[in-house]
């Protein structure tokens, strides 16, 4: 299985940045709908950073990798401990090495956005 990693680009930050940081509070209050990425508009707000093979991801659980394992692997100190990712990040016009809130992974054909706590399936 391949796992595609999508990082939020500048347009995504302008659209979602502050909104995503308030996601937990808004979900609790349900005062207004959340502005969030969708699969249909993902290429506008996110940039495909890379495609990983499952075998590349160190596992926390022995039986299979999980979303948490992918997130842990995509922290800069793990996949780019000596700054190896800087040229890739710059070439793609991105500005962060570590996966963070708002970034998305295509995990087995389902798209999950990193939320302030855990992951949210996006449509």
N, C-alpha and C positions, 0 to 999 in steps of 0.2 A: 504494500500500500504506500502511496505517496502522500505526503502532507505538504500542502502549499502554505507558505507564510506570507501574509500581506501586512505591510506596515502602513499606518496612516500617513498620508502625505500632507503637504501644506494646506491644500484645499480641505482635506478632512479635518485638520486641526481648526481651521477657521469655522467650519460648519458644526463640528461636534465637540471640540476641546472642552469648553466650560460645561457643556451639557453632560458629558460623560462623567465628569468628576462629581456631579450632583445626582447621578443615577440612583444610588441607593436611597437617598432622601426622597427623590421624586417617586420612586416605586412605593415607598411607604405611604406617602401622602396621596398618590394617584391624582394629583391636581391637574396635570396636563400631560399629553402624550410626549414620550421621549423622542427626540430627534436622534436617529441612529443610522448606521450604514445598512444597506440592503445588498443582497447578492447581485441584484440587477444593476446597481449603481457602484459596485465595489471598485471598478477600474477608474472611476472618477475621483474617489476619495481616498483610495489606498493604492499602493504600488506593490506588485508582486516582488518580494525580496528574494525568495528561493523556494526550491522544491526539495524536500528531504525524503529519503527512503526510511522506512521504519527502522531498518537495521542501524542507521546512523545515530539514533537517539538512545542515550543511556537510560535505562529503566529504573524507576524507583520500585515498581512491582515486577517481579520476575516473569509472570505469565504474559503480560502484554503492556505496551506503553499506554499512557493516558494523556489527557490534555495537560495535566499538571507536569508530566514528564517533558512534554514539548515546550511548555512555558519555561521550565527550569533550564532546559538546554539552550533556549534562545536568550538567556541572560548573557550580556557581554562577557562576563568573566569566564563563562563556559565555552561559548562557541568562538570567541575572539579574545583570548586571554592576553595577547600581546598586541592588540590593535590590528590584527589581520583584516578585519572587516571594514576598516575605514575607507579603503578605495571603493569597495562595493557599495557602501552606504552613500558615499559622495557621488558615485557614478549614477546612482538611481535617484539622486536629488532628495534623499532622506536625511534625517538629522538625529536619529537615535539608533543605538546599537542594540540595546536591550528591549525585548518585547514588553509592551506596557499597555495600560488601559486604552481601549479603542482599536488595538491591533487585532487582526483576524487570522484564523487558521482554517483552511479547508481540510477537514479531518474525515476522510472516508466519504467525501461527497456532502458532508454537512458542514456548514460554516458557523464557527464559534467566534464571538468577539470576547476579548479579555474585558471583564467587568471589574469594578472596584473589589468585589468579592467573588471570585470564581469566573465562570464563563457563561455567556448567554448565546443561545442559538439564534441566528439571524435568518430571516427569510429572503 
